[in-house]
Amino acid sequence: MMGITRISRLRDCGVFRDFTWPNDLATFGRYNLIYGWNGSGKTTLSRLIRALEAKTPPASGQVTFSIEGEDVAGEHFGQATLSVRVFNRDFMSDSVFSVEGRDVPPIFVVGRDSIEKQKEVDRLKADLNKAQSEWQSARSTKQEAERTFDRLCIDRATVVRDTLRSAGSNPYNNYDKSSFKDRAQEMAEAGDSTTHRLSETDRDNFLAQQRAAQKPKLQTLTYRLPALGPLVETVSELLSTTVVSATLQALKDDPGLSAWARQGLGLHQERHTEQCLFCEQALPSGRLAALEGHFNAEYERFMKRLDDEISGINAAATAAAGLKLPSRAEFYDDLAAEYGSAEAALRQANDLTKGFLDSLVQVVEDKKRRPFERIALDVAQPEVEAGVVERLAKIIQKHNQACDDFQTRVSTARKRLETDSVAGNLDEFQERRDAVRASETVVNRTHAAVVRLNTEIAKLEREIVEHRRPAEELNDDLRKYLGHSELCLEIKDTGYTITRNGIPAQTLSEGETTAIALLYFLKSLQDRRFDLAKGVVVLDDPVSSLDANALYLAFGFIRERTKDAAQLFILTHNFTFFRQVRNWFHHLKGKDKKQARFHMLDCASDGNQRCSTIRPLDPLLEKYESEYHYLFARIYRSAAAPTPAVLEDNYILPNMARRLLEAFLAFRQPGASGELWQKLKDAEFDEARKLRILRFLHAHSHGDAIGEPEHDPSLLGEAGSVLKDLLEFIKAQDPAHFEAMAQLAEPPAEEGDDA
């Protein structure tokens, strides 16, 4: 059976403190009648089912319904697919008589001439459900693609930001996914990602540049290596030159002696003496002339050439030895390695050059000792790297330029590193961006389909949906129900407004309010948005405050409009209405009669609070045709019980006893009026016992409502003896009536007997 099969659990829901569906309690059927006095939990039950209708969790407590055999907790009502309509006081205030004064919502029915259009609407709605599912799926795909794309941009932006961040003002300190996305999009559109990729060396250099602190400029290098080629040519020429003179063989053969003699000749010439300065003897005649012939002017000029050459070579060697170069640490990190290589090459070339110059000096010194001989140059000229000085000078120049352009250099390095990082992820960026664009295309296409279908459905529904006809039918029902046509529901915008004699009704009687709300609810069961044959209908005290004539009219409408519901629940405390519904269910035919269920709400007290339960309908309520019969039987059996009843069973007895006494006196003394005591005091009976009955009823009954006890609940323990006094009073007033009623009450009623 489609519908609610039972209420599995109620905890802290109104007067349902801790209710669990008993194993021996029959489950709900298609037709369900629940009887309960005011305060026993009918409104609570209807509100819980209304929460199921609204697909929202109940306001409080723990609730579990068994729906189509499956337990559904209150917090999962939103997932339930059961279609429900509930009539209760909340429905009246929310849907018909809202405190905000809004108009009554419209009821839509399908016109008799629009069947084909309705079929088309149904087909389009099936297409719409599919389109909405596809749209939702496309949106989910798009959201996942966007999340994946965002994660890529965020992760890569984080890498760039962490790599390029620095103290002070730096745009890369705030580099985010938007920055990465814009740069990647720009590069993707230009299609030049490969030109931005850096080699490992370049990447390391740019990293060093962007991390570097500013350094001082270096002195420009002015040193130049001597040209070895011309030196070799000059020295070779000197070595091959010989002095032509009147040579003295002894001096020619002895370079040491020749040098000594040359020095001595100079001393004698300076002092203009012909006496030997060594032995102080007179020099032989012609000795000075012979020496002067040996050491002639050509010889002296040649010697001076040799000395000048030696001086020049020594000067070059001294310059090479005194070469000063900056340290590697003085350069920016990205230039340090290049400088180190150039420095090593220059020092190697300088060392080779100095060694060669020293060798040349030795060769020329030897020539001085042998000026009259041809000497071959046997020292090999070293191979020195060309441009080694210029190479190092350029590095110093680059360093100095970097000092001048420090901020530009850092900014350029950061820019190159950013573009390199973006270029390295450009393929993945384009792949994920394209996935987002593709998903957007699908979303737009599926959304357009949803919009188109909604437009087509709305157009058709405007053609086939009318709420004028339901308004006319509702007004016809009101005329039948009220017996006049003063009250009407008139079309207003997309709903109805209630008017009296054509003017918006300002005040309505309680009976009119109930009539309009009930008839509106019953008409709404024909709304095309609710399938009665598959839905659950719940009516909570639908005839409250109606007079007898209106009650029978209401029952007729209810029976006619709800008979085809998949499941029906009627909750009431009105015995007359209860009897009408009971008889209706009893006279159902075939399998429908087997689906009729009768339950009641029983509320008792443990001395502190009321507790309500659902239990089988008391057989007395099914057996008798009036509430008076039921009340008499309950009081008669409670008074005749062989053992005292438990306190919670006694709790409801004062209320029943008062109702029984009022009903008895109403037909026993039809002419008496006023309070209960006024009617009671005129009856002949023991005064003390009458006072005891009256005190008990006043203290422990609350009209037709069961409230919280205001007196010591232990006093209810005297219920048995007071009830016996009450029965003795009835017997004393009308013995024949009492005996007839007692005979009806004594046999145990068989559950299921026809009333």
C-alpha positions in Angstrom: 0.0 0.0 0.0 1.3 3.5 -0.9 1.2 5.8 2.2 2.0 5.9 5.9 1.9 2.4 7.4 2.6 3.4 11.0 4.2 6.0 13.2 7.3 4.1 14.4 8.6 6.5 17.0 7.6 9.8 18.7 9.8 11.3 21.3 9.3 14.7 22.9 6.7 15.7 20.4 4.0 17.6 22.2 2.2 15.2 24.6 4.0 12.2 22.9 6.8 11.8 25.4 8.2 8.5 24.3 5.8 6.6 22.0 6.8 3.4 20.1 4.3 1.7 17.8 3.3 -1.5 19.7 3.8 -4.8 17.9 0.2 -5.8 18.4 -1.3 -2.5 17.1 -2.7 -2.8 13.6 -0.9 -0.7 11.0 -2.7 2.1 9.2 -4.9 1.1 6.2 -6.3 3.1 3.3 -9.1 4.5 5.5 -8.1 5.6 9.0 -10.3 7.1 11.8 -8.5 8.4 14.9 -10.6 9.5 17.9 -9.2 11.6 20.7 -10.4 14.3 23.1 -8.9 17.7 22.9 -5.4 17.8 24.3 -4.7 14.1 23.4 -2.3 14.9 20.5 -4.4 15.1 17.3 -2.9 18.5 16.3 0.6 17.2 17.0 0.1 14.3 14.7 -1.4 16.5 11.9 1.5 18.9 12.2 4.1 16.1 12.0 2.3 14.8 8.8 2.2 18.4 7.5 6.0 18.6 8.0 6.1 15.5 5.7 4.0 17.4 3.2 6.3 20.4 3.3 9.3 18.1 3.2 10.9 19.9 6.1 12.1 18.4 9.5 9.5 18.7 12.3 10.0 21.7 14.6 11.0 19.6 17.6 11.4 16.1 18.9 12.4 12.9 17.3 10.0 11.5 14.7 10.1 8.3 12.5 7.3 7.4 10.1 7.1 4.1 8.3 6.3 5.0 4.7 5.6 2.2 2.3 7.3 -0.1 4.7 10.5 2.0 5.1 11.3 4.0 8.2 11.9 7.7 7.4 13.3 9.9 10.2 12.0 13.5 10.5 15.4 14.9 9.4 15.0 13.0 6.1 11.4 14.2 5.3 12.9 16.3 2.6 13.8 13.1 0.7 10.4 11.6 0.9 8.5 11.3 -2.3 5.0 10.8 -0.8 2.4 13.4 -1.9 0.5 14.6 1.1 -2.3 17.2 1.8 -3.1 18.1 5.5 -6.1 20.1 6.7 -5.7 21.6 10.2 -5.5 24.9 11.9 -2.1 25.6 10.5 -3.5 25.1 7.0 -6.2 27.5 7.7 -3.9 30.2 8.9 -1.1 29.7 6.4 -3.1 29.0 3.2 -6.5 30.6 3.6 -6.4 33.2 6.4 -2.8 34.4 6.5 -1.9 37.0 9.1 -0.1 38.9 6.3 -3.4 39.2 4.5 -2.2 37.8 1.3 -4.8 36.3 -1.2 -5.8 32.7 -1.2 -3.6 30.7 -3.5 -5.3 29.5 -6.7 -6.5 26.0 -7.5 -5.6 24.8 -11.0 -7.6 22.3 -12.9 -7.4 21.1 -16.5 -10.2 22.3 -18.7 -12.3 19.7 -20.5 -11.2 21.0 -23.9 -7.5 20.9 -23.1 -6.8 17.3 -22.7 -4.4 17.1 -25.7 -2.6 20.2 -24.6 -2.2 18.7 -21.1 -0.7 15.6 -22.7 1.7 17.8 -24.5 2.5 19.6 -21.2 3.1 16.2 -19.5 5.4 15.2 -22.4 7.3 18.5 -22.2 7.6 18.1 -18.4 9.2 14.7 -18.9 11.6 16.4 -21.3 12.1 19.2 -18.8 13.0 16.8 -16.1 15.6 15.2 -18.4 16.9 18.6 -19.5 17.1 19.8 -15.9 19.0 16.7 -15.0 21.4 17.3 -17.9 21.7 20.9 -16.9 22.5 20.0 -13.3 25.0 17.4 -14.5 26.6 20.0 -16.8 26.8 22.5 -14.0 28.4 19.9 -11.7 30.9 19.1 -14.5 31.6 22.9 -15.0 32.0 23.4 -11.3 34.5 20.6 -11.1 36.4 21.9 -14.1 36.5 25.4 -12.6 37.7 24.0 -9.3 40.5 22.0 -11.1 41.4 25.1 -13.2 41.4 27.3 -10.1 43.6 24.8 -8.2 46.1 24.9 -11.0 46.2 28.7 -11.1 46.4 29.0 -7.3 49.2 26.4 -7.0 51.2 27.9 -9.8 50.7 31.4 -8.6 51.9 30.3 -5.2 55.1 29.0 -6.7 55.7 32.3 -8.5 54.9 34.3 -5.4 57.1 32.3 -3.1 59.9 32.4 -5.6 59.8 36.1 -6.3 58.6 37.6 -3.1 60.9 40.0 -1.3 60.9 42.7 1.4 59.6 46.1 0.5 57.6 47.1 -2.5 57.3 44.2 -4.9 54.3 43.5 -7.1 55.0 39.8 -6.9 54.3 39.8 -3.1 50.6 39.9 -4.0 50.8 37.6 -7.0 47.6 35.5 -7.1 45.6 33.2 -9.3 44.3 36.1 -11.4 47.8 37.3 -12.1 48.8 33.9 -13.2 45.6 33.4 -15.3 46.0 36.8 -17.1 49.7 36.2 -17.9 49.0 32.6 -19.1 46.0 33.8 -21.2 48.2 36.5 -22.8 50.9 34.0 -23.7 48.4 31.4 -24.9 46.9 34.0 -27.3 50.3 35.0 -28.5 51.3 31.4 -29.0 55.0 32.0 -28.1 55.4 29.9 -24.9 58.7 28.3 -26.2 60.5 31.6 -26.5 60.0 32.3 -22.8 61.6 29.0 -21.6 64.9 29.4 -19.8 67.9 27.1 -19.7 68.9 25.8 -16.3 71.9 28.2 -16.3 69.8 31.2 -17.3 67.2 30.3 -14.7 69.9 30.1 -12.0 71.3 33.5 -13.1 68.0 35.2 -13.0 67.2 33.7 -9.6 70.5 35.1 -8.4 69.7 38.5 -9.9 66.3 38.8 -8.3 67.6 37.8 -4.9 70.8 39.9 -5.0 71.6 42.9 -2.7 73.0 46.0 -4.4 76.8 46.1 -4.7 79.3 48.9 -5.3 80.8 49.6 -8.7 84.3 48.3 -9.5 87.4 50.2 -11.0 87.6 49.8 -14.7 90.5 47.5 -15.8 93.3 49.5 -17.6 95.9 46.7 -17.7 97.0 45.4 -21.1 99.2 42.4 -21.8 102.5 43.3 -23.7 102.6 42.5 -27.3 105.0 39.5 -27.4 105.4 39.4 -31.2 107.2 42.7 -31.6 109.4 41.9 -28.5 110.4 38.6 -30.1 111.3 40.4 -33.3 113.3 43.1 -31.6 115.2 40.6 -29.4 115.9 38.3 -32.3 117.3 41.3 -34.2 119.6 42.3 -31.3 120.8 38.8 -30.9 121.8 38.5 -34.5 123.6 41.9 -34.5 127.5 42.1 -34.0 129.7 45.1 -33.2 132.4 45.9 -35.9 135.6 47.3 -34.2 139.4 46.9 -33.7 138.8 44.2 -31.3 141.2 42.9 -28.7 141.2 39.2 -29.0 141.6 38.6 -25.2 138.7 40.8 -24.4 136.6 39.3 -27.2 137.2 35.8 -25.9 136.6 36.7 -22.3 133.2 38.5 -21.8 133.9 39.0 -18.1 137.2 40.5 -18.7 135.8 42.7 -21.4 133.1 44.0 -19.1 135.7 44.7 -16.4 138.0 46.4 -18.9 135.1 48.5 -20.3 134.3 49.7 -16.9 137.9 50.5 -16.1 138.4 52.4 -19.4 135.5 54.6 -18.5 137.0 55.4 -15.1 140.4 56.3 -16.6 138.7 58.5 -19.3 136.7 60.3 -16.6 139.8 61.0 -14.5 142.1 61.8 -17.5 144.9 59.7 -16.2 147.3 57.2 -17.9 148.3 55.6 -14.6 146.7 52.3 -13.8 144.2 52.8 -11.1 144.5 49.2 -10.1 148.3 48.9 -9.7 149.2 52.7 -9.8 151.8 51.9 -12.5 152.0 53.8 -15.7 150.0 52.2 -18.5 151.9 50.9 -21.5 152.1 53.3 -24.4 149.1 52.9 -26.7 147.1 50.8 -24.2 144.3 53.3 -23.7 144.1 53.9 -27.5 143.9 50.1 -28.0 141.1 49.8 -25.5 139.3 52.8 -26.9 139.5 51.1 -30.3 137.9 48.0 -28.8 135.2 49.8 -27.1 134.3 52.3 -29.8 131.1 54.4 -30.2 129.2 51.7 -32.2 129.9 49.2 -29.4 128.5 51.7 -26.8 125.4 52.4 -28.9 124.7 48.7 -29.2 125.2 48.2 -25.5 122.8 51.0 -24.7 120.3 49.4 -27.0 120.6 46.2 -25.1 120.3 48.0 -21.8 117.2 49.8 -23.0 115.6 46.6 -24.2 116.3 45.0 -20.9 114.8 47.9 -19.0 111.7 47.8 -21.3 111.2 44.1 -20.8 111.7 44.4 -17.0 109.1 47.1 -16.9 106.6 44.9 -18.7 107.5 42.0 -16.3 107.1 44.3 -13.3 103.6 45.5 -14.5 102.6 41.9 -15.0 103.8 40.9 -11.6 101.9 43.8 -10.0 98.5 43.0 -11.7 95.6 43.6 -9.2 92.2 42.2 -9.9 88.9 42.4 -7.9 87.7 39.4 -5.9 85.0 37.2 -7.1 82.8 38.1 -4.1 82.6 41.7 -5.3 80.5 40.7 -8.3 76.8 39.9 -8.4 76.2 36.2 -8.1 75.1 35.7 -11.7 78.4 37.2 -12.9 80.7 35.6 -10.3 81.1 32.3 -12.2 81.8 34.1 -15.5 84.3 36.4 -13.8 86.0 33.5 -12.1 86.6 31.8 -15.5 87.9 35.0 -17.1 90.1 35.8 -14.1 91.7 32.4 -14.2 92.4 32.8 -18.0 93.9 36.3 -17.5 96.1 35.2 -14.6 97.3 32.2 -16.6 98.1 34.4 -19.6 99.8 36.9 -17.4 102.0 34.3 -15.7 103.0 32.9 -19.1 103.8 36.4 -20.3 105.9 37.3 -17.3 107.8 34.0 -17.4 108.6 34.7 -21.1 109.7 38.2 -20.4 112.0 37.0 -17.7 113.5 34.6 -20.2 114.0 37.4 -22.7 115.8 39.5 -20.1 118.2 36.6 -19.5 118.8 36.2 -23.3 119.6 39.9 -23.8 121.8 39.9 -20.7 123.8 37.1 -22.3 124.0 39.1 -25.6 125.5 42.0 -23.6 128.3 39.6 -22.6 128.8 38.4 -26.2 128.2 41.4 -28.4 130.5 40.3 -31.1 128.6 37.0 -31.6 125.5 36.1 -33.4 123.1 34.3 -31.0 119.9 32.4 -31.9 116.7 33.0 -29.8 116.0 29.6 -28.3 113.1 30.7 -26.0 109.6 29.7 -27.5 106.9 32.4 -27.4 103.9 31.2 -25.3 100.4 30.9 -26.8 98.3 33.4 -24.9 94.4 33.4 -25.3 93.5 36.4 -27.4 91.2 39.0 -25.9 91.5 37.6 -22.4 91.9 41.1 -20.9 89.0 42.5 -22.9 86.8 39.6 -21.8 87.5 40.3 -18.1 87.1 44.1 -18.6 83.7 43.5 -20.2 82.5 41.5 -17.1 83.6 44.4 -14.9 81.7 46.7 -17.2 78.6 44.4 -17.0 78.8 44.5 -13.2 79.1 48.3 -13.2 76.2 48.5 -15.6 74.2 46.2 -13.3 74.9 48.5 -10.4 73.6 51.4 -12.5 70.5 49.5 -13.5 69.9 47.5 -10.3 66.2 47.9 -10.0 65.6 47.4 -13.7 67.8 44.3 -13.6 65.9 42.8 -10.7 62.5 43.6 -12.3 63.6 42.1 -15.6 64.9 39.0 -13.8 61.5 38.6 -12.0 59.6 39.1 -15.2 61.7 36.5 -17.0 61.3 34.0 -14.2 57.6 34.6 -14.1 57.2 34.0 -17.8 59.4 30.9 -17.7 57.2 29.5 -14.9 54.0 30.3 -16.7 55.3 29.0 -20.0 56.3 25.7 -18.3 52.6 25.2 -17.2 51.0 26.7 -20.3 49.9 23.3 -21.9 48.2 22.2 -18.7 46.6 25.7 -18.3 45.2 25.6 -21.8 43.9 22.0 -21.3 42.0 22.9 -18.1 40.9 26.3 -19.5 39.5 24.5 -22.5 37.7 22.0 -20.3 36.0 24.9 -18.5 35.0 26.5 -21.8 33.7 23.2 -23.1 31.7 22.7 -19.9 30.3 26.3 -20.1 29.1 25.5 -23.6 27.3 22.4 -22.4 25.8 24.4 -19.5 24.6 27.2 -21.8 23.1 24.7 -24.2 21.3 22.6 -21.5 20.1 25.8 -19.8 18.8 27.1 -23.0 16.9 23.8 -23.4 15.4 24.2 -19.9 14.4 27.8 -20.5 12.8 26.8 -23.9 10.9 24.0 -22.3 9.7 26.1 -19.4 8.6 28.8 -21.8 6.7 26.2 -23.9 5.1 24.7 -20.8 4.2 28.1 -19.4 2.5 29.1 -22.7 0.5 25.9 -22.8 -0.5 26.1 -19.2 -1.7 29.6 -19.7 -3.9 28.2 -22.4 -5.2 25.2 -20.4 -5.0 26.3 -16.7 -8.0 28.1 -15.4 -8.7 28.9 -11.8 -11.9 30.7 -12.7 -13.8 27.4 -12.9 -12.6 26.2 -9.4 -13.7 29.6 -8.0 -17.1 29.2 -9.5 -17.4 25.6 -8.2 -16.2 26.8 -4.8 -18.8 29.5 -4.7 -21.5 26.9 -5.7 -20.3 24.7 -2.7 -20.5 27.7 -0.4 -24.0 28.5 -1.4 -25.1 24.9 -0.7 -23.2 24.8 2.5 -24.2 28.2 3.9 -27.6 28.5 2.3 -26.8 32.0 0.9 -24.5 33.6 -1.7 -23.2 36.5 0.4 -19.7 35.1 0.6 -17.7 34.5 -2.6 -14.2 33.8 -3.8 -13.3 36.2 -6.6 -10.4 36.0 -9.0 -7.6 38.3 -8.1 -4.3 38.2 -10.0 -3.0 34.7 -9.4 -5.3 33.8 -6.6 -8.7 34.4 -4.9 -9.9 37.1 -2.5 -12.9 36.5 -0.2 -15.7 39.0 -0.6 -19.0 39.6 1.2 -21.7 41.1 -1.1 -18.9 42.1 -3.6 -16.8 43.9 -0.9 -13.6 42.3 0.6 -14.8 40.5 3.7 -13.3 42.1 6.8 -14.7 39.8 9.5 -15.9 36.2 9.3 -17.6 34.1 11.9 -15.9 30.9 13.1 -18.4 28.8 11.2 -17.8 30.8 8.0 -14.0 30.5 8.5 -14.2 26.8 8.9 -16.6 26.4 6.0 -14.4 28.4 3.6 -11.2 26.7 4.7 -12.7 23.2 4.5 -14.4 23.6 1.1 -11.2 25.3 -0.3 -9.1 22.3 1.0 -11.5 19.7 -0.5 -11.5 21.6 -3.8 -7.7 21.8 -3.7 -7.6 18.0 -3.8 -8.6 18.3 -7.5 -5.6 20.5 -8.1 -3.5 19.1 -11.0 -0.4 19.5 -8.8 -1.8 16.8 -6.5 -2.8 13.3 -7.7 -5.5 12.2 -5.3 -5.4 8.6 -6.4 -1.7 8.5 -5.3 -1.8 10.9 -2.4 -2.4 11.0 1.3 -5.2 13.2 2.7 -5.3 14.2 6.4 -8.2 16.1 8.1 -7.8 17.2 11.7 -11.1 18.1 13.4 -12.6 19.4 10.1 -16.0 20.1 11.8 -14.8 22.0 14.8 -17.3 24.7 15.9 -19.9 23.6 13.4 -23.6 23.2 14.3 -25.3 19.9 13.7 -26.7 20.8 10.3 -23.3 22.1 9.1 -21.6 19.0 10.5 -23.7 16.7 8.3 -23.2 18.9 5.3 -19.4 18.9 5.9 -19.4 15.2 6.3 -21.1 14.8 2.9 -18.5 17.0 1.2 -15.7 15.2 2.9 -17.0 11.7 2.0 -17.5 12.7 -1.6 -14.2 14.5 -2.2 -11.9 12.1 -0.3 -13.3 8.7 -1.2 -10.7 8.2 -4.0 -7.6 9.1 -2.0 -4.9 6.6 -1.9 -4.9 7.0 1.9 -7.2 9.0 4.2 -6.7 10.0 7.9 -9.6 11.7 9.8 -8.8 12.8 13.4 -11.7 14.1 15.5 -12.9 14.6 19.1 -16.6 15.2 18.0 -18.5 12.0 18.6 -21.3 12.8 16.2 -18.8 13.3 13.4 -16.9 10.3 14.6 -20.0 8.2 14.3 -20.7 9.4 10.8 -17.2 8.5 9.6 -17.3 5.2 11.5 -20.5 4.2 9.8 -19.1 5.2 6.5 -16.0 3.0 7.0 -18.2 0.1 8.3 -20.2 0.1 5.1 -17.3 0.1 2.7 -17.4 -2.7 0.2 -15.0 -5.5 -0.5 -11.3 -5.0 -0.1 -11.8 -1.3 0.9 -13.6 -2.5 4.1 -10.6 -4.6 5.0 -8.5 -1.4 4.7 -10.5 0.5 7.3 -8.6 1.1 10.6 -9.9 2.5 13.9 -7.5 4.0 16.4 -7.7 6.4 19.4 -5.4 8.6 21.3 -5.2 8.0 25.0 -3.7 10.6 27.3 -2.7 9.8 30.9 -0.5 11.4 33.5 2.3 10.1 35.7 1.7 13.0 38.2 4.1 15.4 36.5 3.2 15.6 32.8 0.8 14.2 30.3 1.8 11.3 28.0 -0.2 10.3 25.0 -0.3 7.0 23.1 -1.9 5.6 20.0 -3.9 2.4 20.7 -6.8 0.5 19.2 -10.2 2.1 19.3 -12.1 1.2 22.4 -14.8 -1.4 21.4 -17.3 0.8 23.3 -16.9 3.6 20.8 -17.6 1.2 18.0 -20.5 -0.5 19.7 -22.7 2.4 20.9 -24.4 5.1 18.8 -24.0 7.9 21.3 -21.1 9.3 23.4 -23.4 9.0 26.5 -23.4 5.2 26.1 -19.6 5.2 25.9 -19.2 7.4 28.9 -21.7 5.5 31.1 -20.0 2.2 30.2 -16.5 3.5 31.0 -17.6 4.9 34.4 -19.7 1.8 35.2 -16.7 -0.5 34.5 -14.2 1.7 36.3 -16.4 1.8 39.4 -17.0 -1.9 39.3 -13.3 -2.8 38.9 -12.3 -5.4 41.6 -8.9 -3.7 42.2 -8.2 0.1 42.4 -7.1 1.4 39.0 -3.6 2.9 38.6 -3.3 6.6 38.9 -2.7 7.3 35.2 -5.9 5.3 34.3 -7.9 7.5 36.8 -6.6 10.7 35.3 -9.2 10.9 32.5 -12.2 9.7 34.7 -13.2 13.0 36.3 -13.6 14.6 32.8 -15.7 11.6 31.7 -17.7 11.7 34.9 -18.5 15.4 34.5 -19.6 14.9 30.9 -21.8 11.9 31.9 -23.4 13.9 34.7 -24.1 16.9 32.5 -25.6 14.7 29.8 -27.8 12.8 32.3 -29.1 16.0 33.9 -29.7 17.6 30.5 -32.4 15.1 29.6 -33.4 14.4 33.3 -34.0 18.0 34.1 -34.5 19.7 30.7 -36.1 22.7 32.3 -33.3 23.5 34.7 -30.6 26.0 33.7 -27.4 27.4 35.2 -24.3 25.8 36.7 -23.9 22.1 37.4 -24.5 22.7 41.1 -27.8 24.5 40.4 -29.0 21.4 38.6 -27.6 19.0 41.1 -29.0 20.6 44.2 -32.6 20.2 43.1 -32.2 16.4 42.8 -33.0 14.3 45.8 -29.9 12.5 47.1 -27.6 12.5 50.1 -26.3 16.0 50.4 -22.8 15.0 51.6 -22.4 12.6 48.7 -23.6 15.3 46.2 -21.0 17.7 47.6 -18.3 15.0 47.3 -19.3 14.4 43.7 -19.3 18.1 42.8 -16.0 18.8 44.6 -14.3 15.9 42.8 -15.6 17.0 39.4 -14.7 20.7 39.9 -11.2 19.9 41.2 -10.2 17.3 38.6 -12.0 18.0 35.4 -11.5 20.8 32.9 -14.5 20.9 30.7 -13.8 19.1 27.5 -10.0 19.6 27.7 -7.3 17.7 29.5 -4.9 20.1 31.1 -2.0 19.8 33.5 -3.1 18.8 37.0 -3.4 21.7 39.4 -4.0 19.7 42.6 -2.4 16.8 44.3 -2.8 13.9 41.8 -3.0 11.4 44.7 -6.5 12.7 45.2 -7.4 10.9 42.0 -7.1 7.7 44.0 -10.5 8.3 45.4 -12.0 8.2 41.9 -13.4 4.7 42.4 -15.6 5.5 45.4 -16.7 8.9 43.9 -17.7 7.1 40.7 -19.8 4.7 42.7 -21.6 7.6 44.3 -22.2 9.1 40.9 -23.8 5.8 39.6 -25.9 5.6 42.8 -27.1 9.1 42.1 -28.2 8.2 38.5 -29.8 5.1 39.8 -31.7 7.0 42.5 -33.0 9.5 39.9 -34.0 7.0 37.3 -33.8 3.4 38.3 -35.2 2.0 35.1 -32.8 4.0 33.0 -29.9 2.9 35.1 -30.8 -0.7 34.9 -31.1 -0.6 31.1 -27.8 1.2 30.8 -26.1 -1.2 33.2 -27.3 -4.2 31.1 -25.7 -2.7 28.0 -22.4 -1.9 29.8 -22.0 -5.3 31.6 -21.3 -7.7 28.7 -17.8 -7.2 27.3 -17.9 -5.6 23.9 -16.5 -7.7 21.1 -14.1 -5.7 18.9 -15.3 -5.5 15.4 -19.0 -5.7 16.2 -21.2 -3.5 14.1 -22.6 -0.5 16.0 
